[in-house]
Amino acid sequence: MTETAERVSYCVRHPNVETNLRCSRCNELICPRCLVHTPVGARCPDCARLRVNPAFDVSGLALARAVSGAVAAATVAWVVYFYVLTVAGPIGYALWIFAPLGIGYAVAEAGYRAAGFRRHPRLQWVAGTAVVVGFAAGFLLASAFVP
């Protein structure tokens, strides 16, 4: 009988991690931290060539457009809301339950469209902040122009 001596192999990127896993393309040793699952097997980060889906990539310009669109929509929506409250009287105050939900939806949709229909968690923060900033701006504008 012949004994096979197992040779200890280490990851190329993490020299202190033992591994026997190899990239399916370049045959380089990779550890579970380096491993990228692809439809054709385990690959190293170089061979996987991960790219961000354009629908989820929010660049600086798209983010700036989203901020400006959301703040503008929020300001207009809150000005209209405060105007309706002054015109409608006591019945208008029943709107305080439903109007902020509609304003939040409209602001999020405006930011989504202004960003070029991109989706990213940052855009949620943009919409939430825009509702608050729009409320302040709308309140100031409504108090300045509505008698």
Contact map, one row per residue, 1 for C-alpha under 8 A:
111000000000000000000000000000000000000000000000000000000000000000000000000000000000000000000000000000000000000000000000000000000000000000000000000
111100000000000000000000000000000000000000000000000000000000000000000000000000000000000000000000000000000000000000000000000000000000000000000000000
111110000000000000000000000000000000000000000000000000000000000000000000000000000000000000000000000000000000000000000000000000000000000000000000000
011111000000000000000000000000000000000000000000000000000000000000000000000000000000000000000000000000000000000000000000000000000000000000000000000
001111100000000000000000000000000000000000000000000000000000000000000000000000000000000000000000000000000000000000000000000000000000000000000000000
000111110000000000000000000000000000000000000000000000000000000000000000000000000000000000000000000000000000000000000000000000000000000000000000000
000011111000000000000000000000000000000000000000000000000000000000000000000000000000000000000000000000000000000000000000000000000000000000000000000
000001111100000001100000000000000000000000000000000000000000000000000000000000000000000000000000000000000000000000000000000000000000000000000000000
000000111110000001110000000010000000000000000000000000000000000000000000000000000000000000000000000000000000000000000000000000000000000000000000000
000000011111011111110000000011100000000000000000000000000000000000000000000000000000000000000000000000000000000000000000000000000000000000000000000
000000001111111111100000000011100000000000000000000000000000000000000000000000000000000000000000000000000000000000000000000000000000000000000000000
000000000111111000000000000111000000000000000000000000000000000000000000000000000000000000000000000000000000000000000000000000000000000000000000000
000000000011111000000000000001000100000000000000000000000000000000000000000000000000000000000000000000000000000000000000000000000000000000000000000
000000000111111110000000000000100000000000000000000000000000000000000000000000000000000000000000000000000000000000000000000000000000000000000000000
000000000111111111000000000000000000000000000000000000000000000000000000000000000000000000000000000000000000000000000000000000000000000000000000000
000000000110011111000000000000000000000000000000000000000000000000000000000000000000000000000000000000000000000000000000000000000000000000000000000
000000000110011111100000000000100000000000000000000000000000000000000000000000000000000000000000000000000000000000000000000000000000000000000000000
000000011110001111110000000000100000000000000000000000000000000000000000000000000000000000000000000000000000000000000000000000000000000000000000000
000000011110000011111000000011100000000000000000000000000000000000000000000000000000000000000000000000000000000000000000000000000000000000000000000
000000001100000001111100000011100000000000000000000000000000000000000000000000000000000000000000000000000000000000000000000000000000000000000000000
000000000000000000111110000011100000000000000000000000000000000000000000000000000000000000000000000000000000000000000000000000000000000000000000000
000000000000000000011111001111000000000001100000000000000000000000000000000000000000000000000000000000000000000000000000000000000000000000000000000
000000000000000000001111111111000000000001110000000000000000000000000000000000000000000000000000000000000000000000000000000000000000000000000000000
000000000000000000000111111000000000000111100000000000000000000000000000000000000000000000000000000000000000000000000000000000000000000000000000000
000000000000000000000011111000000000000000100010000000000000000000000000000000000000000000000000000000000000000000000000000000000000000000000000000
000000000000000000000011111100000000000000000010000000000000000000000000000000000000000000000000000000000000000000000000000000000000000000000000000
000000000000000000000111111110000000000000000000000000000000000000000000000000000000000000000000000000000000000000000000000000000000000000000000000
000000000001000000000110011111000000000000010000000000000000000000000000000000000000000000000000000000000000000000000000000000000000000000000000000
000000001111000000111110001111100000000000000000000000000000000000000000000000000000000000000000000000000000000000000000000000000000000000000000000
000000000111100000111110000111111110000000010000000000000000000000000000000000000000000000000000000000000000000000000000000000000000000000000000000
000000000110010011111000000011111110000000000000000000000000000000000000000000000000000000000000000000000000000000000000000000000000000000000000000
000000000000000000000000000001111110000000000000000000000000000000000000000000000000000000000000000000000000000000000000000000000000000000000000000
000000000000000000000000000001111110000000000000000000000000000000000000000000000000000000000000000000000000000000000000000000000000000000000000000
000000000000100000000000000001111111000000011000000000000000000000000000000000000000000000000000000000000000000000000000000000000000000000000000000
000000000000000000000000000001111111100001111000000000000000000000000000000000000000000000000000000000000000000000000000000000000000000000000000000
000000000000000000000000000000000111110001111001000000000000000000000000000000000000000000000000000000000000000000000000000000000000000000000000000
000000000000000000000000000000000011111011100000000000000000000000000000000000000000000000000000000000000000000000000000000000000000000000000000000
000000000000000000000000000000000001111111100001000000000000000000000000000000000000000000000000000000000000000000000000000000000000000000000000000
000000000000000000000000000000000000111110000000000000000000000000000000000000000000000000000000000000000000000000000000000000000000000000000000000
000000000000000000000001000000000000011111000000000000000000000000000000000000000000000000000000000000000000000000000000000000000000000000000000000
000000000000000000000001000000000000111111100000000000000000000000000000000000000000000000000000000000000000000000000000000000000000000000000000000
000000000000000000000111000000000011110111110000000000000000000000000000000000000000000000000000000000000000000000000000000000000000000000000000000
000000000000000000000111100000000011110011111111000000000000000000000000000000000000000000000000000000000000000000000000000000000000000000000000000
000000000000000000000010000101000111000001111111000000000000000000000000000000000000000000000000000000000000000000000000000000000000000000000000000
000000000000000000000000000000000111000000111111110000000000000000000000000000000000000000000000000000000000000000000000000000000000000000000000000
000000000000000000000000000000000000000000111111100000000000000000000000000000000000000000000000000000000000000000000000000000000000000000000000000
000000000000000000000000110000000000000000111111100000000000000000000000000000000000000000000000000000000000000000000000000000000000000000000000000
000000000000000000000000000000000001010000111111110000000000000000000000000000000000000000000000000000000000000000000000000000000000000000000000000
000000000000000000000000000000000000000000001111111000000000000000000000000000000000000000000000000000000000000000000000000000000000000000000000000
000000000000000000000000000000000000000000001001111100000000000000000000000000000000000000000000000000000000000000000000000000000000000000000000000
000000000000000000000000000000000000000000000000111110000000000000000000000000000000000000000000000000000000000000000000000000000000000000000000000
000000000000000000000000000000000000000000000000011111011000000000000000000000000000000000000000000000000000000000000000000000000000000000000000000
000000000000000000000000000000000000000000000000001111111000000000000000000000000000000000000000000000000000000000000000000000000000000000000000000
000000000000000000000000000000000000000000000000000111111000000000000000000000000000000000000000000000000000000000000100000000000000000000000000000
000000000000000000000000000000000000000000000000000011111000000000000000000000000000000000000000000000000000000000001110000000000000000000000000000
000000000000000000000000000000000000000000000000000111111100000000000000000000000000000000000000000000000000000000000111000000000000000000000000000
000000000000000000000000000000000000000000000000000111111110000000000000000000000000000000000000000000000000000000000111000000000000000000000000000
000000000000000000000000000000000000000000000000000000011111011000000000000000000000000000000000000000000000000000100111000000000000000000000000000
000000000000000000000000000000000000000000000000000000001111111000000000000000000000000000000000000000000000000000000000000000000000000000000000000
000000000000000000000000000000000000000000000000000000000111111100000000000000000000000000000000000000000000000000000000000000000000000000000000000
000000000000000000000000000000000000000000000000000000000011111110000000000000000000000000000000000000000000000000000000000000000000000000000000000
000000000000000000000000000000000000000000000000000000000111111111000000000000000000000000000000000000000000000001110000000000000000000000000000000
000000000000000000000000000000000000000000000000000000000111111111100000000000000000000000000000000000000000000000100000001000000000000000000000000
000000000000000000000000000000000000000000000000000000000001111111110000000000000000000000000000000000000000000000100000000000000000000000000000000
000000000000000000000000000000000000000000000000000000000000111111111000000000000000000000000000000000000000001001100000000000000000000000000000000
000000000000000000000000000000000000000000000000000000000000011111111100000000000000000000000000000000000000011111100000001001000000000000000000000
000000000000000000000000000000000000000000000000000000000000001111111110000000000000000000000000000000000000001000000000000001100100000000000000000
000000000000000000000000000000000000000000000000000000000000000111111111000000000000000000000000000000000000001000000000000000000000000000000000000
000000000000000000000000000000000000000000000000000000000000000011111111100000000000000000000000000000000000011001000000000000000000000000000000000
000000000000000000000000000000000000000000000000000000000000000001111111110000000000000000000000000000000011011001000000000001100110000000000000000
000000000000000000000000000000000000000000000000000000000000000000111111111000000000000000000000000000000010000000000000000000000110110000000000000
000000000000000000000000000000000000000000000000000000000000000000011111111100000000000000000000000000000000000000000000000000000000010000000000000
000000000000000000000000000000000000000000000000000000000000000000001111111110000000000000000000000000000110010000000000000000000000010000000000000
000000000000000000000000000000000000000000000000000000000000000000000111111111000000000000000000000000110110000000000000000000000110111001000000000
000000000000000000000000000000000000000000000000000000000000000000000011111111100000000000000000000000000000000000000000000000000010111011000000000
000000000000000000000000000000000000000000000000000000000000000000000001111111110000000000000000000000000000000000000000000000000000010001000000000
000000000000000000000000000000000000000000000000000000000000000000000000111111111000000000000000000000100000000000000000000000000000000001000000000
000000000000000000000000000000000000000000000000000000000000000000000000011111111100000000000000000000100000000000000000000000000000011001100000000
000000000000000000000000000000000000000000000000000000000000000000000000001111111110000000000000000000000000000000000000000000000000000001101100000
000000000000000000000000000000000000000000000000000000000000000000000000000111111111000000000000000000000000000000000000000000000000000000000000000
000000000000000000000000000000000000000000000000000000000000000000000000000011111111100000000000001000000000000000000000000000000000000000000000000
000000000000000000000000000000000000000000000000000000000000000000000000000001111111110000000000000000000000000000000000000000000000000001100100000
000000000000000000000000000000000000000000000000000000000000000000000000000000111111111000000000000000000000000000000000000000000000000000000100010
000000000000000000000000000000000000000000000000000000000000000000000000000000011111111100010000000000000000000000000000000000000000000000000000000
000000000000000000000000000000000000000000000000000000000000000000000000000000001111111111011000000000000000000000000000000000000000000000000000000
000000000000000000000000000000000000000000000000000000000000000000000000000000000111111110010000000000000000000000000000000000000000000000000000000
000000000000000000000000000000000000000000000000000000000000000000000000000000000011111110010000000000000000000000000000000000000000000000000000000
000000000000000000000000000000000000000000000000000000000000000000000000000000000001111111110000000000000000000000000000000000000000000000000000000
000000000000000000000000000000000000000000000000000000000000000000000000000000000000111111111000000000000000000000000000000000000000000000000000000
000000000000000000000000000000000000000000000000000000000000000000000000000000000000100111111100000000000000000000000000000000000000000000000000000
000000000000000000000000000000000000000000000000000000000000000000000000000000000000000111111110000000000000000000000000000000000000000000000000000
000000000000000000000000000000000000000000000000000000000000000000000000000000000001111111111111000000000000000000000000000000000000000000000000000
000000000000000000000000000000000000000000000000000000000000000000000000000000000000100011111111000000000000000000000000000000000000000000000000000
000000000000000000000000000000000000000000000000000000000000000000000000000000000000000001111111110000000000000000000000000000000000000000000000000
000000000000000000000000000000000000000000000000000000000000000000000000000000000000000000111111111000000000000000000000000000000000000000000000000
000000000000000000000000000000000000000000000000000000000000000000000000000000000000000000011111111100000000000000000000000000000000000000000000000
000000000000000000000000000000000000000000000000000000000000000000000000000000000000000000000111111110000000000000000000000000000000000000000000000
000000000000000000000000000000000000000000000000000000000000000000000000000000000000000000000111111111000000000000000000000000000000000000000000000
000000000000000000000000000000000000000000000000000000000000000000000000000000001000000000000011111111100000000000000000000000000000000000000000000
000000000000000000000000000000000000000000000000000000000000000000000000000000000000000000000001111111110000000000000000000000000000000000000000000
000000000000000000000000000000000000000000000000000000000000000000000000000000000000000000000000111111111000000000000000000000000000000000000000000
000000000000000000000000000000000000000000000000000000000000000000000000000000000000000000000000011111111100000000000000000000000000000000000000000
000000000000000000000000000000000000000000000000000000000000000000000000010011000000000000000000001111111110000000000000000000000010000000000000000
000000000000000000000000000000000000000000000000000000000000000000000000010000000000000000000000000111111111000000000000000000110010000000000000000
000000000000000000000000000000000000000000000000000000000000000000000000000000000000000000000000000011111111100000000000000000000000000000000000000
000000000000000000000000000000000000000000000000000000000000000000000000110000000000000000000000000001111111110000000000000000000000000000000000000
000000000000000000000000000000000000000000000000000000000000000000000110110000000000000000000000000000111111111000000000000000100110000000000000000
000000000000000000000000000000000000000000000000000000000000000000000100000000000000000000000000000000011111111100000000001100110000000000000000000
000000000000000000000000000000000000000000000000000000000000000000000000000000000000000000000000000000001111111110000000000000000000000000000000000
000000000000000000000000000000000000000000000000000000000000000001001100100000000000000000000000000000000111111111000000000000000000000000000000000
000000000000000000000000000000000000000000000000000000000000000011111100000000000000000000000000000000000011111111100000001001100000000000000000000
000000000000000000000000000000000000000000000000000000000000000001000000000000000000000000000000000000000001111111111110001000000000000000000000000
000000000000000000000000000000000000000000000000000000000000000001000000000000000000000000000000000000000000111111111100000000000000000000000000000
000000000000000000000000000000000000000000000000000000000000010011001100000000000000000000000000000000000000011111111000000000000000000000000000000
000000000000000000000000000000000000000000000000000000000100011111000000000000000000000000000000000000000000001111111100000000000000000000000000000
000000000000000000000000000000000000000000000000000000000000010000000000000000000000000000000000000000000000000111111100000000000000000000000000000
000000000000000000000000000000000000000000000000000000100000000000000000000000000000000000000000000000000000000111111110000000000000000000000000000
000000000000000000000000000000000000000000000000000001111100000000000000000000000000000000000000000000000000000110111111000000000000000000000000000
000000000000000000000000000000000000000000000000000000111100000000000000000000000000000000000000000000000000000100001111101000000000000000000000000
000000000000000000000000000000000000000000000000000000011100000000000000000000000000000000000000000000000000000000000111111100000000000000000000000
000000000000000000000000000000000000000000000000000000000000000000000000000000000000000000000000000000000000000000000011111110000000000000000000000
000000000000000000000000000000000000000000000000000000000000000000000000000000000000000000000000000000000000000000000001111111000000000000000000000
000000000000000000000000000000000000000000000000000000000000001001000000000000000000000000000000000000000001001100000011111111100000000000000000000
000000000000000000000000000000000000000000000000000000000000000000000000000000000000000000000000000000000001000000000001111111110000000000000000000
000000000000000000000000000000000000000000000000000000000000000000000000000000000000000000000000000000000000000000000000111111111000000000000000000
000000000000000000000000000000000000000000000000000000000000000001100100000000000000000000000000000000000000001000000000011111111100000000000000000
000000000000000000000000000000000000000000000000000000000000000000100100000000000000000000000000000000010011001000000000001111111110000000000000000
000000000000000000000000000000000000000000000000000000000000000000000000000000000000000000000000000000010001000000000000000111111111000000000000000
000000000000000000000000000000000000000000000000000000000000000000000000000000000000000000000000000000000000000000000000000011111111100000000000000
000000000000000000000000000000000000000000000000000000000000000000100110010000000000000000000000000000000010000000000000000001111111110000000000000
000000000000000000000000000000000000000000000000000000000000000000000110011000000000000000000000000000110010000000000000000000111111111000000000000
000000000000000000000000000000000000000000000000000000000000000000000000000000000000000000000000000000000000000000000000000000011111111100000000000
000000000000000000000000000000000000000000000000000000000000000000000010011000000000000000000000000000000000000000000000000000001111111110000000000
000000000000000000000000000000000000000000000000000000000000000000000011111101000000000000000000000000000000000000000000000000000111111111000000000
000000000000000000000000000000000000000000000000000000000000000000000000011001000000000000000000000000000000000000000000000000000011111111100000000
000000000000000000000000000000000000000000000000000000000000000000000000000000000000000000000000000000000000000000000000000000000001111111110000000
000000000000000000000000000000000000000000000000000000000000000000000000001000000000000000000000000000000000000000000000000000000000111111111000000
000000000000000000000000000000000000000000000000000000000000000000000000011111100100000000000000000000000000000000000000000000000000011111111100000
000000000000000000000000000000000000000000000000000000000000000000000000000001100100000000000000000000000000000000000000000000000000001111111110000
000000000000000000000000000000000000000000000000000000000000000000000000000000000000000000000000000000000000000000000000000000000000000111111111000
000000000000000000000000000000000000000000000000000000000000000000000000000000100000000000000000000000000000000000000000000000000000000011111111100
000000000000000000000000000000000000000000000000000000000000000000000000000000100110000000000000000000000000000000000000000000000000000001111111110
000000000000000000000000000000000000000000000000000000000000000000000000000000000000000000000000000000000000000000000000000000000000000000111111111
000000000000000000000000000000000000000000000000000000000000000000000000000000000000000000000000000000000000000000000000000000000000000000011111111
000000000000000000000000000000000000000000000000000000000000000000000000000000000000000000000000000000000000000000000000000000000000000000001111111
000000000000000000000000000000000000000000000000000000000000000000000000000000000010000000000000000000000000000000000000000000000000000000000111111
000000000000000000000000000000000000000000000000000000000000000000000000000000000000000000000000000000000000000000000000000000000000000000000011111
